[in-house]
Amino acid sequence: MEKNYMVKIGDVTREYPQGTTFEDIAKEYQKDYEQPIALVTRNGKIRELFKRVDKDCEVEFITLADDIGHKTYVRTATMILMKAITEVVGQDKIKMIKMEFAIGEGYYYSKHGDFELTQALVDKIKAKMQEYVDKDLRIMKSSMSLDDANELFEQQKMYDKIKLFRYRGRSTVNVYNLDGYYDYYYGYMLPSTGMMKYFDLLLYENGFILNLPKKSAPDRLQEFKPLPKLFGAMQTASDWGLKLGIDAVGDLNAQIRDGKFNELVLVQEALQESRISEIAADIVSRKGIKFVMIAGPSSSGKTTFSHRLSVQLRTHGLVPHPIAVDDYFVDRELTPRQPNGDYDFECLEAIDTKKFNEDMMDLLAGKRVELPKFNFVTGKREYKGNFKQLGKDDVLVIEGIHSLNDKMSYALPAESKYKIYISCLTTLNIDEHNRIPTTDGRLLRRMVRDARTRGASAKRTIQMWPSVRRGETENIFPYQESADAMFNSALIYELAVLKQYAEPLLYSIEPGEPEYFEAVRLLKFLSYFLGVSTEDLPKNSIVREFVGGSCFQV
């Protein structure tokens, strides 16, 4: 006899037969949602739509406009792409297709194998992907023994996955199947290919771009805009990883296992110091530079970078002086507010740009200027005798989120400014088809630092993160390509270090709290890494800005 279960959706409870898929239920409620339903939560746990009702439960829907839903769309698109390439090119000719990193709303993939990548081939792959979408093929998930999974991925030349599973400590692996093509993905999938309606495939550099909708507009495709400077910085980081013998997490774990961690740290730190030295030399070579303008998103390591750059500038005979744009905040009562009533400290109008430009121009003219210090307790600027006067070899190292925006430094001659964009551009992958978003590295950095320096909970950091990201999108990212230099502060080993600090913080978030799903995702992500101690990290490492023990005042 067929059993029925009670399913509560919103304020309504309905009866469904055992075995009903959540996809069938979602179809009934799709009319109430502007964007396609991608996943559900069942009793507070995320479930894919092909899962079935097997108990009384409470259900909520997740759409493609939600962060989790958008990530699911990207993941599904990647699997469809990989199957299409395998069929069009042939498994025997492919060594590896690697999802490298995000460029705007697009994702860059590199190709490795015995075939030439041409626009004609890219067009064939795109057509094959569209064929799968039109056929609305099912995507299924099954649990497989570790031995069977390793044998399967050995046949498919997906060696990164085999190395990854070596450190998982589990006897089974969840594997997705798309019409006979098998793959492993970190996260959830859409139930069928027909839901991936918007995509484009473009030949780009030595690989190709999979262009997908952004989260805020999942029902339309934005034109792909190349970001050559950002691409160059990301590609350099990938090349560094290959030189170090680390292409994915399994490679990093192997080096930790084999006792090579300290050597890895020294080489990676030396590579970063070499890059800082190059930037310093470029600044010196450009005569007339008086303002070194540094900007980057949250938790990029701007403070440590500024200190290390200053040291390198001194070796070239310059005398650097730090200036924080935050000291030019308008008084608290004049600060613009967000629609919800909170102060908007990240908009340009929160800065007294008039006073900033007056002071900088006076310094440029050789005048003696008293610089302010903003008191964040009283919400007022204060003057306490911090006088500066620029000599022949003096330069100001100015740090702030608007430093690349010429509207902030509108009065300063262009030839007197040198702009640097810094970010934590993670290029280490979980495996060849599962990238680590750069935002994850920065979020974990901030979480660890906030807990150490402010006593803030992981819940609070995750809660604030969407607002922080919005501010970056509006005030930093649009100006990154205008920089004279880019610096990637990501260290290939750092997630193995941050793991031991972040995990206890994430475990403090309870089921039922809005931040719980993100905490679970980050915990799963960190579980791929072997943890290491900070004992032997250099005191001037950018990681020290977050875990503590820096030789700089950060």
Secondary structure, 3 states (H helix, E strand, C coil): CCCEEEEEECCEEEEEECCCEHHHHHHHHHHHCCCCEEEEEECCEEEECCCECCCCEEEEEEECCCHHHHHHHHHHHHHHHHHHHHHHHCHHHEEEEEEEEEECCEEEEEEEECCCCCHHHHHHHHHHHHHHHHHCCEEEEEEEEHHHHHHHHHHCCCHHHHHHHCCCCCCEEEEEEECCEEECCCCCCCCEHHHCCCCEEEEECCEEEEECCCCCCCCCCCCCCCCHHHHHHHHHHHHHHHHCCCCEHHHHHHHHHCCCHHHHHHHHHHHHHHHHHHHHHHHHHCCCCCEEEEECCCCCCHHHHHHHHHHHHHHCCCEEEEEEHHHHECCHHHCCECCCCCECCCCHHHECHHHHHHHHHHHHCCCCEECCEEECCCCEEECCCCEECCCCCEEEEEECCCCCCCCCCCCCCHHHEEEEEEECCCCCEEECCEECCHHHHHHHHHHHHHHHHHCCCHHHHHHHHHHHHHHHHHHCHHHHHHCCEEEECCCCCHHHHHHHHHHHHHHCCCCCCCCHHHHHHHHHHHCCCCCCCCCCCCCCCCCHHHHCCCCCCC
